[in-house]
Amino acid sequence: MNSNLALNPYCNKNTILFSNGEYCKATEKVIDLYGQTLHYGYGVFEGIRAYKTENGTKIFKVKEHYERLKRSCELINISFQYNVDELCEITYEVLRKNNFQDAYIRPLVYCSPNMSLTKPTQVSIMICAWEWGAYLGDTLLNITISSFCRPHPRSTKVEAKVCGHYINSILAATEAKEKGFDEAVLLDSDGFLAEGPGSNLFFEKDGKLFTPKTGNILPGITRATVFELCKELNIELFEGSYTPNDLQNADGAFLCGTAAEIIGINSLEKKNFNLNWENTLGKKLQTAYKNLVMEKQFAIQN
Ligand code: PMP
């Protein structure tokens, strides 16, 4: 048995994952310590959620996630040899083999040993899953503006979900927690609001919703879902370049992502938002989102 297992809360000796064409025990899988992804962060991944719905276990927007995995690979020149529909099927099988209904799923495309700074010769995929509650919890967040900005769009492909980008996220989230906050919001390199370390940002002012435009953010699948829900709920939504001051003067705000789902923000730099969360558009969208992922009928009539 892997001696590091005690340190790994994401699997146990029975956990099955998919790795390069076969299902195998997580503990029996060995990865190459010379891999390019481990050394340089040159790999891509996804975060997906499965829900135990009235219609059985359903993976929310599974195809969209694998399409993004493919696009992320293409954007940074990692060859993607997999069929998206097959990956969707395999993911359901990983859940079945582990008896998971509500679960978080993590596909990772990683590269073979290559110490030079060039494209890899061999690429692998693994898909694992574990049971995981809402990433940022379910109580309202107290957030701070990070001293770290998001990577500049001319320094990397910000729209790709690249492993190495998460150094920036880890630095920002750690800094926020060390300062006594729950989460950070990062600005772009021009000082406009960008996103959370692992989530997108929305804020409300005078009954309208605002969110940073694409270009400096990961365009989230949850963010796209919020757009769809706003349409259905007749909520006016604007995308643009907004300042920390705009957020400071907002009536309410929330972060959203597959792992975090929709989670309300209580305060920015310890200053509370005007509205009680229960009366915000965010709360309305949170309920609609929950209903949608749970495949409840009349998902948006709340
Ligand atoms: N921004 C960043 C930096 C993220 O890591 C995530 C999580 N994938 C998101 C936004 C939200 O994306 P999604 O809704 O697709 O999970």
py3Dmol code that shows the C-alpha trace and the ligand (Angstrom):
import py3Dmol

protein = """\
ATOM      1  CA  MET A   1       0.000   0.000   0.000  1.00  0.00           C
ATOM      2  CA  ASN A   2       1.135   3.515  -0.750  1.00  0.00           C
ATOM      3  CA  SER A   3       2.798   4.846   2.392  1.00  0.00           C
ATOM      4  CA  ASN A   4       1.557   8.351   1.580  1.00  0.00           C
ATOM      5  CA  LEU A   5      -2.077   7.256   1.691  1.00  0.00           C
ATOM      6  CA  ALA A   6      -2.543   8.492   5.240  1.00  0.00           C
ATOM      7  CA  LEU A   7      -1.729  11.970   3.941  1.00  0.00           C
ATOM      8  CA  ASN A   8      -4.185  11.771   1.054  1.00  0.00           C
ATOM      9  CA  PRO A   9      -7.806  12.477   2.007  1.00  0.00           C
ATOM     10  CA  TYR A  10      -9.032  12.020  -1.579  1.00  0.00           C
ATOM     11  CA  CYS A  11      -8.735   8.261  -1.868  1.00  0.00           C
ATOM     12  CA  ASN A  12      -8.501   5.080   0.119  1.00  0.00           C
ATOM     13  CA  LYS A  13      -7.324   1.568  -0.682  1.00  0.00           C
ATOM     14  CA  ASN A  14     -10.560   0.799  -2.559  1.00  0.00           C
ATOM     15  CA  THR A  15     -10.705   3.924  -4.714  1.00  0.00           C
ATOM     16  CA  ILE A  16     -10.820   3.323  -8.460  1.00  0.00           C
ATOM     17  CA  LEU A  17      -9.675   5.850 -11.005  1.00  0.00           C
ATOM     18  CA  PHE A  18      -9.294   5.867 -14.758  1.00  0.00           C
ATOM     19  CA  SER A  19      -5.793   6.172 -16.065  1.00  0.00           C
ATOM     20  CA  ASN A  20      -4.670   5.851 -19.667  1.00  0.00           C
ATOM     21  CA  GLY A  21      -7.247   3.414 -20.918  1.00  0.00           C
ATOM     22  CA  GLU A  22      -7.915   1.382 -17.803  1.00  0.00           C
ATOM     23  CA  TYR A  23      -9.625   1.484 -14.461  1.00  0.00           C
ATOM     24  CA  CYS A  24      -7.230   0.832 -11.632  1.00  0.00           C
ATOM     25  CA  LYS A  25      -6.803   1.283  -7.917  1.00  0.00           C
ATOM     26  CA  ALA A  26      -5.649   4.758  -7.005  1.00  0.00           C
ATOM     27  CA  THR A  27      -3.090   3.295  -4.618  1.00  0.00           C
ATOM     28  CA  GLU A  28      -1.524   1.140  -7.311  1.00  0.00           C
ATOM     29  CA  LYS A  29      -0.904   3.987  -9.678  1.00  0.00           C
ATOM     30  CA  VAL A  30       2.616   5.369  -9.761  1.00  0.00           C
ATOM     31  CA  ILE A  31       3.499   8.542 -11.581  1.00  0.00           C
ATOM     32  CA  ASP A  32       6.830   9.463 -13.010  1.00  0.00           C
ATOM     33  CA  LEU A  33       8.742  11.877 -10.806  1.00  0.00           C
ATOM     34  CA  TYR A  34      10.410  13.274 -13.915  1.00  0.00           C
ATOM     35  CA  GLY A  35       7.136  14.354 -15.530  1.00  0.00           C
ATOM     36  CA  GLN A  36       6.922  17.730 -17.234  1.00  0.00           C
ATOM     37  CA  THR A  37       3.669  18.582 -15.456  1.00  0.00           C
ATOM     38  CA  LEU A  38       5.156  17.981 -12.019  1.00  0.00           C
ATOM     39  CA  HIS A  39       8.240  20.058 -12.750  1.00  0.00           C
ATOM     40  CA  TYR A  40       6.766  22.932 -14.713  1.00  0.00           C
ATOM     41  CA  GLY A  41       3.009  22.904 -14.045  1.00  0.00           C
ATOM     42  CA  TYR A  42       2.491  22.215 -17.740  1.00  0.00           C
ATOM     43  CA  GLY A  43      -0.742  20.247 -17.705  1.00  0.00           C
ATOM     44  CA  VAL A  44      -4.457  20.981 -17.735  1.00  0.00           C
ATOM     45  CA  PHE A  45      -7.325  19.846 -15.594  1.00  0.00           C
ATOM     46  CA  GLU A  46     -11.044  20.136 -14.954  1.00  0.00           C
ATOM     47  CA  GLY A  47     -13.307  20.272 -11.923  1.00  0.00           C
ATOM     48  CA  ILE A  48     -16.729  18.708 -12.435  1.00  0.00           C
ATOM     49  CA  ARG A  49     -19.600  17.857 -10.110  1.00  0.00           C
ATOM     50  CA  ALA A  50     -22.033  14.956 -10.013  1.00  0.00           C
ATOM     51  CA  TYR A  51     -25.318  15.284  -8.172  1.00  0.00           C
ATOM     52  CA  LYS A  52     -27.693  12.691  -6.815  1.00  0.00           C
ATOM     53  CA  THR A  53     -30.840  13.908  -8.547  1.00  0.00           C
ATOM     54  CA  GLU A  54     -34.382  12.581  -8.654  1.00  0.00           C
ATOM     55  CA  ASN A  55     -33.395  11.093 -12.025  1.00  0.00           C
ATOM     56  CA  GLY A  56     -30.300   9.310 -10.698  1.00  0.00           C
ATOM     57  CA  THR A  57     -26.713  10.490 -10.582  1.00  0.00           C
ATOM     58  CA  LYS A  58     -26.189  13.286 -13.099  1.00  0.00           C
ATOM     59  CA  ILE A  59     -22.932  15.011 -13.922  1.00  0.00           C
ATOM     60  CA  PHE A  60     -23.694  18.681 -14.450  1.00  0.00           C
ATOM     61  CA  LYS A  61     -22.615  19.950 -17.897  1.00  0.00           C
ATOM     62  CA  VAL A  62     -20.161  17.085 -18.247  1.00  0.00           C
ATOM     63  CA  LYS A  63     -19.707  17.610 -21.965  1.00  0.00           C
ATOM     64  CA  GLU A  64     -18.964  21.320 -21.537  1.00  0.00           C
ATOM     65  CA  HIS A  65     -16.242  20.457 -19.038  1.00  0.00           C
ATOM     66  CA  TYR A  66     -14.538  17.972 -21.375  1.00  0.00           C
ATOM     67  CA  GLU A  67     -14.846  20.438 -24.259  1.00  0.00           C
ATOM     68  CA  ARG A  68     -13.042  22.965 -22.084  1.00  0.00           C
ATOM     69  CA  LEU A  69     -10.403  20.354 -21.181  1.00  0.00           C
ATOM     70  CA  LYS A  70      -9.825  19.840 -24.887  1.00  0.00           C
ATOM     71  CA  ARG A  71      -9.694  23.575 -25.594  1.00  0.00           C
ATOM     72  CA  SER A  72      -7.311  24.133 -22.683  1.00  0.00           C
ATOM     73  CA  CYS A  73      -4.956  21.500 -24.135  1.00  0.00           C
ATOM     74  CA  GLU A  74      -5.157  22.994 -27.598  1.00  0.00           C
ATOM     75  CA  LEU A  75      -4.494  26.495 -26.293  1.00  0.00           C
ATOM     76  CA  ILE A  76      -1.202  25.432 -24.709  1.00  0.00           C
ATOM     77  CA  ASN A  77      -0.155  22.903 -27.386  1.00  0.00           C
ATOM     78  CA  ILE A  78      -0.757  19.684 -25.475  1.00  0.00           C
ATOM     79  CA  SER A  79      -2.087  17.134 -27.913  1.00  0.00           C
ATOM     80  CA  PHE A  80      -5.582  15.928 -27.019  1.00  0.00           C
ATOM     81  CA  GLN A  81      -6.202  12.436 -28.390  1.00  0.00           C
ATOM     82  CA  TYR A  82      -9.418  11.654 -26.574  1.00  0.00           C
ATOM     83  CA  ASN A  83     -13.038  11.563 -27.585  1.00  0.00           C
ATOM     84  CA  VAL A  84     -15.192  13.863 -25.478  1.00  0.00           C
ATOM     85  CA  ASP A  85     -18.249  11.556 -25.497  1.00  0.00           C
ATOM     86  CA  GLU A  86     -16.106   8.618 -24.414  1.00  0.00           C
ATOM     87  CA  LEU A  87     -14.630  10.653 -21.581  1.00  0.00           C
ATOM     88  CA  CYS A  88     -18.161  11.475 -20.408  1.00  0.00           C
ATOM     89  CA  GLU A  89     -19.017   7.769 -20.382  1.00  0.00           C
ATOM     90  CA  ILE A  90     -15.801   6.868 -18.580  1.00  0.00           C
ATOM     91  CA  THR A  91     -16.564   9.457 -15.922  1.00  0.00           C
ATOM     92  CA  TYR A  92     -19.951   7.902 -15.186  1.00  0.00           C
ATOM     93  CA  GLU A  93     -18.169   4.546 -14.927  1.00  0.00           C
ATOM     94  CA  VAL A  94     -15.638   5.947 -12.434  1.00  0.00           C
ATOM     95  CA  LEU A  95     -18.582   7.103 -10.289  1.00  0.00           C
ATOM     96  CA  ARG A  96     -20.275   3.699 -10.554  1.00  0.00           C
ATOM     97  CA  LYS A  97     -17.105   1.817  -9.663  1.00  0.00           C
ATOM     98  CA  ASN A  98     -16.704   3.920  -6.534  1.00  0.00           C
ATOM     99  CA  ASN A  99     -20.401   3.919  -5.652  1.00  0.00           C
ATOM    100  CA  PHE A 100     -20.475   7.712  -5.747  1.00  0.00           C
ATOM    101  CA  GLN A 101     -23.619   9.741  -6.295  1.00  0.00           C
ATOM    102  CA  ASP A 102     -22.696  13.235  -5.138  1.00  0.00           C
ATOM    103  CA  ALA A 103     -19.065  13.692  -6.073  1.00  0.00           C
ATOM    104  CA  TYR A 104     -16.412  16.037  -7.349  1.00  0.00           C
ATOM    105  CA  ILE A 105     -14.565  14.797 -10.427  1.00  0.00           C
ATOM    106  CA  ARG A 106     -11.033  15.728 -11.375  1.00  0.00           C
ATOM    107  CA  PRO A 107      -9.715  14.883 -14.846  1.00  0.00           C
ATOM    108  CA  LEU A 108      -6.040  15.740 -15.329  1.00  0.00           C
ATOM    109  CA  VAL A 109      -4.060  15.717 -18.567  1.00  0.00           C
ATOM    110  CA  TYR A 110      -0.376  15.415 -17.748  1.00  0.00           C
ATOM    111  CA  CYS A 111       2.834  15.117 -19.691  1.00  0.00           C
ATOM    112  CA  SER A 112       5.664  12.625 -19.845  1.00  0.00           C
ATOM    113  CA  PRO A 113       9.236  13.345 -18.731  1.00  0.00           C
ATOM    114  CA  ASN A 114      10.606  16.241 -20.742  1.00  0.00           C
ATOM    115  CA  MET A 115      13.017  18.533 -19.004  1.00  0.00           C
ATOM    116  CA  SER A 116      13.370  20.814 -21.992  1.00  0.00           C
ATOM    117  CA  LEU A 117      10.868  23.639 -22.406  1.00  0.00           C
ATOM    118  CA  THR A 118       9.157  22.126 -25.432  1.00  0.00           C
ATOM    119  CA  LYS A 119       5.945  20.296 -26.233  1.00  0.00           C
ATOM    120  CA  PRO A 120       5.716  16.860 -24.619  1.00  0.00           C
ATOM    121  CA  THR A 121       6.075  13.678 -26.653  1.00  0.00           C
ATOM    122  CA  GLN A 122       3.634  11.689 -24.594  1.00  0.00           C
ATOM    123  CA  VAL A 123       0.458  12.814 -22.888  1.00  0.00           C
ATOM    124  CA  SER A 124      -1.663  10.946 -20.336  1.00  0.00           C
ATOM    125  CA  ILE A 125      -5.080  11.425 -18.826  1.00  0.00           C
ATOM    126  CA  MET A 126      -6.418  10.389 -15.461  1.00  0.00           C
ATOM    127  CA  ILE A 127      -9.922  10.832 -14.066  1.00  0.00           C
ATOM    128  CA  CYS A 128     -10.556  10.523 -10.360  1.00  0.00           C
ATOM    129  CA  ALA A 129     -13.432  11.476  -8.071  1.00  0.00           C
ATOM    130  CA  TRP A 130     -14.109  11.990  -4.387  1.00  0.00           C
ATOM    131  CA  GLU A 131     -16.969  13.068  -2.179  1.00  0.00           C
ATOM    132  CA  TRP A 132     -16.579  16.769  -1.462  1.00  0.00           C
ATOM    133  CA  GLY A 133     -18.842  19.413   0.046  1.00  0.00           C
ATOM    134  CA  ALA A 134     -19.075  22.973  -1.263  1.00  0.00           C
ATOM    135  CA  TYR A 135     -15.496  24.190  -1.671  1.00  0.00           C
ATOM    136  CA  LEU A 136     -15.961  27.521   0.123  1.00  0.00           C
ATOM    137  CA  GLY A 137     -18.472  26.168   2.625  1.00  0.00           C
ATOM    138  CA  ASP A 138     -22.040  27.345   2.882  1.00  0.00           C
ATOM    139  CA  THR A 139     -21.739  30.389   5.113  1.00  0.00           C
ATOM    140  CA  LEU A 140     -21.378  33.883   3.703  1.00  0.00           C
ATOM    141  CA  LEU A 141     -17.826  34.941   2.899  1.00  0.00           C
ATOM    142  CA  ASN A 142     -15.710  37.810   4.153  1.00  0.00           C
ATOM    143  CA  ILE A 143     -13.375  38.698   1.332  1.00  0.00           C
ATOM    144  CA  THR A 144     -10.379  40.894   0.662  1.00  0.00           C
ATOM    145  CA  ILE A 145      -8.776  42.264  -2.488  1.00  0.00           C
ATOM    146  CA  SER A 146      -5.590  40.307  -3.124  1.00  0.00           C
ATOM    147  CA  SER A 147      -2.175  41.887  -3.458  1.00  0.00           C
ATOM    148  CA  PHE A 148      -1.607  39.351  -6.280  1.00  0.00           C
ATOM    149  CA  CYS A 149      -3.070  40.156  -9.689  1.00  0.00           C
ATOM    150  CA  ARG A 150      -4.243  37.539 -12.194  1.00  0.00           C
ATOM    151  CA  PRO A 151      -1.717  36.496 -14.846  1.00  0.00           C
ATOM    152  CA  HIS A 152      -1.554  38.924 -17.737  1.00  0.00           C
ATOM    153  CA  PRO A 153      -3.277  37.593 -20.901  1.00  0.00           C
ATOM    154  CA  ARG A 154      -0.042  38.157 -22.825  1.00  0.00           C
ATOM    155  CA  SER A 155       1.950  36.042 -20.362  1.00  0.00           C
ATOM    156  CA  THR A 156      -0.168  32.891 -20.664  1.00  0.00           C
ATOM    157  CA  LYS A 157      -3.474  31.578 -22.028  1.00  0.00           C
ATOM    158  CA  VAL A 158      -5.694  32.751 -19.202  1.00  0.00           C
ATOM    159  CA  GLU A 159      -8.765  31.034 -20.654  1.00  0.00           C
ATOM    160  CA  ALA A 160      -7.131  27.626 -20.328  1.00  0.00           C
ATOM    161  CA  LYS A 161      -7.403  25.749 -17.054  1.00  0.00           C
ATOM    162  CA  VAL A 162      -3.668  25.168 -16.719  1.00  0.00           C
ATOM    163  CA  CYS A 163      -2.130  23.534 -13.638  1.00  0.00           C
ATOM    164  CA  GLY A 164       0.601  26.168 -13.272  1.00  0.00           C
ATOM    165  CA  HIS A 165      -1.909  29.032 -13.150  1.00  0.00           C
ATOM    166  CA  TYR A 166      -2.979  27.804  -9.744  1.00  0.00           C
ATOM    167  CA  ILE A 167       0.249  29.001  -8.109  1.00  0.00           C
ATOM    168  CA  ASN A 168      -1.313  32.462  -8.447  1.00  0.00           C
ATOM    169  CA  SER A 169      -4.563  31.142  -6.922  1.00  0.00           C
ATOM    170  CA  ILE A 170      -2.813  29.415  -4.017  1.00  0.00           C
ATOM    171  CA  LEU A 171      -0.784  32.539  -3.216  1.00  0.00           C
ATOM    172  CA  ALA A 172      -3.920  34.715  -3.221  1.00  0.00           C
ATOM    173  CA  ALA A 173      -6.084  32.330  -1.174  1.00  0.00           C
ATOM    174  CA  THR A 174      -3.309  31.729   1.355  1.00  0.00           C
ATOM    175  CA  GLU A 175      -2.650  35.448   1.757  1.00  0.00           C
ATOM    176  CA  ALA A 176      -6.378  36.103   2.309  1.00  0.00           C
ATOM    177  CA  LYS A 177      -6.643  33.374   4.964  1.00  0.00           C
ATOM    178  CA  GLU A 178      -3.498  34.544   6.727  1.00  0.00           C
ATOM    179  CA  LYS A 179      -5.069  38.018   6.941  1.00  0.00           C
ATOM    180  CA  GLY A 180      -8.187  36.502   8.540  1.00  0.00           C
ATOM    181  CA  PHE A 181     -10.484  36.532   5.480  1.00  0.00           C
ATOM    182  CA  ASP A 182     -12.308  33.594   3.928  1.00  0.00           C
ATOM    183  CA  GLU A 183     -11.362  34.286   0.334  1.00  0.00           C
ATOM    184  CA  ALA A 184      -9.609  36.694  -2.011  1.00  0.00           C
ATOM    185  CA  VAL A 185     -10.744  38.569  -5.072  1.00  0.00           C
ATOM    186  CA  LEU A 186      -7.980  39.206  -7.561  1.00  0.00           C
ATOM    187  CA  LEU A 187      -7.687  42.204  -9.847  1.00  0.00           C
ATOM    188  CA  ASP A 188      -6.310  42.107 -13.356  1.00  0.00           C
ATOM    189  CA  SER A 189      -2.985  43.761 -14.131  1.00  0.00           C
ATOM    190  CA  ASP A 190      -4.812  47.044 -14.893  1.00  0.00           C
ATOM    191  CA  GLY A 191      -6.510  47.106 -11.491  1.00  0.00           C
ATOM    192  CA  PHE A 192      -9.980  45.999 -12.593  1.00  0.00           C
ATOM    193  CA  LEU A 193     -11.901  43.273 -10.779  1.00  0.00           C
ATOM    194  CA  ALA A 194     -11.106  39.834 -12.195  1.00  0.00           C
ATOM    195  CA  GLU A 195     -12.154  36.762 -10.177  1.00  0.00           C
ATOM    196  CA  GLY A 196     -11.603  34.604  -7.121  1.00  0.00           C
ATOM    197  CA  PRO A 197      -8.716  32.111  -6.916  1.00  0.00           C
ATOM    198  CA  GLY A 198     -11.091  29.350  -8.080  1.00  0.00           C
ATOM    199  CA  SER A 199     -14.350  31.115  -8.866  1.00  0.00           C
ATOM    200  CA  ASN A 200     -15.969  33.941 -10.819  1.00  0.00           C
ATOM    201  CA  LEU A 201     -17.322  37.129  -9.283  1.00  0.00           C
ATOM    202  CA  PHE A 202     -20.727  38.798  -9.636  1.00  0.00           C
ATOM    203  CA  PHE A 203     -22.081  41.839  -7.807  1.00  0.00           C
ATOM    204  CA  GLU A 204     -25.437  43.546  -7.616  1.00  0.00           C
ATOM    205  CA  LYS A 205     -26.253  47.243  -7.710  1.00  0.00           C
ATOM    206  CA  ASP A 206     -29.724  48.803  -7.917  1.00  0.00           C
ATOM    207  CA  GLY A 207     -31.373  45.547  -8.952  1.00  0.00           C
ATOM    208  CA  LYS A 208     -28.898  44.797 -11.757  1.00  0.00           C
ATOM    209  CA  LEU A 209     -26.107  42.249 -11.865  1.00  0.00           C
ATOM    210  CA  PHE A 210     -22.521  42.908 -12.989  1.00  0.00           C
ATOM    211  CA  THR A 211     -19.576  40.622 -13.710  1.00  0.00           C
ATOM    212  CA  PRO A 212     -16.029  41.151 -15.038  1.00  0.00           C
ATOM    213  CA  LYS A 213     -15.806  40.591 -18.779  1.00  0.00           C
ATOM    214  CA  THR A 214     -13.690  37.821 -20.263  1.00  0.00           C
ATOM    215  CA  GLY A 215     -10.069  38.461 -21.180  1.00  0.00           C
ATOM    216  CA  ASN A 216      -8.444  38.249 -17.769  1.00  0.00           C
ATOM    217  CA  ILE A 217     -10.480  35.453 -16.203  1.00  0.00           C
ATOM    218  CA  LEU A 218     -11.280  31.791 -16.574  1.00  0.00           C
ATOM    219  CA  PRO A 219     -14.728  31.941 -18.208  1.00  0.00           C
ATOM    220  CA  GLY A 220     -16.463  29.561 -15.838  1.00  0.00           C
ATOM    221  CA  ILE A 221     -19.109  27.044 -16.756  1.00  0.00           C
ATOM    222  CA  THR A 222     -21.010  28.119 -13.637  1.00  0.00           C
ATOM    223  CA  ARG A 223     -20.660  31.740 -14.796  1.00  0.00           C
ATOM    224  CA  ALA A 224     -22.219  30.739 -18.135  1.00  0.00           C
ATOM    225  CA  THR A 225     -25.003  28.978 -16.221  1.00  0.00           C
ATOM    226  CA  VAL A 226     -25.646  32.156 -14.205  1.00  0.00           C
ATOM    227  CA  PHE A 227     -25.992  34.004 -17.532  1.00  0.00           C
ATOM    228  CA  GLU A 228     -28.616  31.459 -18.638  1.00  0.00           C
ATOM    229  CA  LEU A 229     -30.476  31.712 -15.337  1.00  0.00           C
ATOM    230  CA  CYS A 230     -30.461  35.529 -15.492  1.00  0.00           C
ATOM    231  CA  LYS A 231     -32.129  35.326 -18.882  1.00  0.00           C
ATOM    232  CA  GLU A 232     -34.804  32.988 -17.562  1.00  0.00           C
ATOM    233  CA  LEU A 233     -35.342  35.052 -14.426  1.00  0.00           C
ATOM    234  CA  ASN A 234     -35.327  38.384 -16.294  1.00  0.00           C
ATOM    235  CA  ILE A 235     -32.363  39.671 -14.347  1.00  0.00           C
ATOM    236  CA  GLU A 236     -30.448  42.423 -16.130  1.00  0.00           C
ATOM    237  CA  LEU A 237     -26.802  41.395 -16.393  1.00  0.00           C
ATOM    238  CA  PHE A 238     -23.809  43.420 -17.577  1.00  0.00           C
ATOM    239  CA  GLU A 239     -20.238  42.339 -18.368  1.00  0.00           C
ATOM    240  CA  GLY A 240     -17.521  44.965 -18.172  1.00  0.00           C
ATOM    241  CA  SER A 241     -14.457  46.444 -16.524  1.00  0.00           C
ATOM    242  CA  TYR A 242     -15.246  47.235 -12.917  1.00  0.00           C
ATOM    243  CA  THR A 243     -13.166  48.625 -10.081  1.00  0.00           C
ATOM    244  CA  PRO A 244     -12.782  47.568  -6.450  1.00  0.00           C
ATOM    245  CA  ASN A 245     -14.745  50.731  -5.676  1.00  0.00           C
ATOM    246  CA  ASP A 246     -17.692  49.413  -7.705  1.00  0.00           C
ATOM    247  CA  LEU A 247     -17.614  46.272  -5.585  1.00  0.00           C
ATOM    248  CA  GLN A 248     -17.286  48.278  -2.381  1.00  0.00           C
ATOM    249  CA  ASN A 249     -20.456  50.202  -3.303  1.00  0.00           C
ATOM    250  CA  ALA A 250     -22.404  47.127  -4.375  1.00  0.00           C
ATOM    251  CA  ASP A 251     -25.636  46.023  -2.687  1.00  0.00           C
ATOM    252  CA  GLY A 252     -24.572  42.371  -2.708  1.00  0.00           C
ATOM    253  CA  ALA A 253     -22.104  39.971  -4.320  1.00  0.00           C
ATOM    254  CA  PHE A 254     -21.306  36.310  -4.810  1.00  0.00           C
ATOM    255  CA  LEU A 255     -18.644  33.941  -6.098  1.00  0.00           C
ATOM    256  CA  CYS A 256     -19.465  30.970  -8.283  1.00  0.00           C
ATOM    257  CA  GLY A 257     -17.742  27.894  -9.614  1.00  0.00           C
ATOM    258  CA  THR A 258     -18.262  24.180  -9.981  1.00  0.00           C
ATOM    259  CA  ALA A 259     -16.604  23.398  -6.653  1.00  0.00           C
ATOM    260  CA  ALA A 260     -17.929  26.470  -4.798  1.00  0.00           C
ATOM    261  CA  GLU A 261     -21.349  26.478  -6.523  1.00  0.00           C
ATOM    262  CA  ILE A 262     -22.960  29.871  -5.731  1.00  0.00           C
ATOM    263  CA  ILE A 263     -21.825  31.337  -2.442  1.00  0.00           C
ATOM    264  CA  GLY A 264     -22.786  34.749  -1.100  1.00  0.00           C
ATOM    265  CA  ILE A 265     -20.317  37.367   0.074  1.00  0.00           C
ATOM    266  CA  ASN A 266     -20.984  39.087   3.372  1.00  0.00           C
ATOM    267  CA  SER A 267     -18.316  41.777   3.337  1.00  0.00           C
ATOM    268  CA  LEU A 268     -15.430  43.266   1.396  1.00  0.00           C
ATOM    269  CA  GLU A 269     -12.511  44.441   3.571  1.00  0.00           C
ATOM    270  CA  LYS A 270     -14.810  43.976   6.587  1.00  0.00           C
ATOM    271  CA  LYS A 271     -17.456  46.369   5.189  1.00  0.00           C
ATOM    272  CA  ASN A 272     -20.825  44.635   4.837  1.00  0.00           C
ATOM    273  CA  PHE A 273     -22.920  44.887   1.710  1.00  0.00           C
ATOM    274  CA  ASN A 274     -26.146  46.903   1.875  1.00  0.00           C
ATOM    275  CA  LEU A 275     -28.564  44.056   1.325  1.00  0.00           C
ATOM    276  CA  ASN A 276     -29.237  41.092   3.504  1.00  0.00           C
ATOM    277  CA  TRP A 277     -28.176  38.015   1.433  1.00  0.00           C
ATOM    278  CA  GLU A 278     -31.708  36.622   1.629  1.00  0.00           C
ATOM    279  CA  ASN A 279     -32.944  39.636  -0.379  1.00  0.00           C
ATOM    280  CA  THR A 280     -30.289  39.577  -3.111  1.00  0.00           C
ATOM    281  CA  LEU A 281     -30.359  38.462  -6.714  1.00  0.00           C
ATOM    282  CA  GLY A 282     -27.505  36.160  -5.705  1.00  0.00           C
ATOM    283  CA  LYS A 283     -29.755  34.264  -3.317  1.00  0.00           C
ATOM    284  CA  LYS A 284     -32.391  33.920  -6.035  1.00  0.00           C
ATOM    285  CA  LEU A 285     -29.753  32.587  -8.439  1.00  0.00           C
ATOM    286  CA  GLN A 286     -28.298  30.282  -5.789  1.00  0.00           C
ATOM    287  CA  THR A 287     -31.704  28.629  -5.365  1.00  0.00           C
ATOM    288  CA  ALA A 288     -32.253  28.413  -9.116  1.00  0.00           C
ATOM    289  CA  TYR A 289     -28.775  26.920  -9.604  1.00  0.00           C
ATOM    290  CA  LYS A 290     -29.356  24.270  -6.931  1.00  0.00           C
ATOM    291  CA  ASN A 291     -32.658  23.349  -8.548  1.00  0.00           C
ATOM    292  CA  LEU A 292     -31.065  23.157 -11.969  1.00  0.00           C
ATOM    293  CA  VAL A 293     -28.181  20.869 -10.975  1.00  0.00           C
ATOM    294  CA  MET A 294     -30.604  18.704  -8.997  1.00  0.00           C
ATOM    295  CA  GLU A 295     -32.864  18.502 -12.078  1.00  0.00           C
ATOM    296  CA  LYS A 296     -35.795  19.716 -10.039  1.00  0.00           C
ATOM    297  CA  GLN A 297     -38.754  20.703 -12.139  1.00  0.00           C
ATOM    298  CA  PHE A 298     -39.470  24.407 -12.390  1.00  0.00           C
ATOM    299  CA  ALA A 299     -35.793  25.031 -11.632  1.00  0.00           C
ATOM    300  CA  ILE A 300     -36.071  28.723 -12.162  1.00  0.00           C
ATOM    301  CA  GLN A 301     -39.424  29.501 -10.608  1.00  0.00           C
ATOM    302  CA  ASN A 302     -38.131  30.677  -7.278  1.00  0.00           C
TER     303      ASN A 302
END
"""
ligand_1 = """\
16
PMP
N -12.049 30.984 -12.138
C -11.064 30.164 -11.737
C -9.683 30.700 -11.607
C -11.330 28.819 -11.447
O -10.365 27.993 -11.039
C -12.656 28.345 -11.559
C -12.970 26.901 -11.237
N -12.786 26.090 -12.349
C -13.646 29.239 -11.995
C -13.303 30.551 -12.263
C -15.070 28.783 -12.164
O -15.138 27.912 -13.259
P -16.274 26.799 -13.369
O -17.548 27.480 -13.100
O -16.160 26.319 -14.760
O -15.961 25.766 -12.363
"""
view = py3Dmol.view(width=600, height=400)
view.addModel(protein, "pdb")
view.setStyle({"model": 0}, {"cartoon": {"style": "trace"}})
view.addModel(ligand_1, "xyz")
view.setStyle({"model": 1}, {"stick": {}})
view.zoomTo()
view.show()
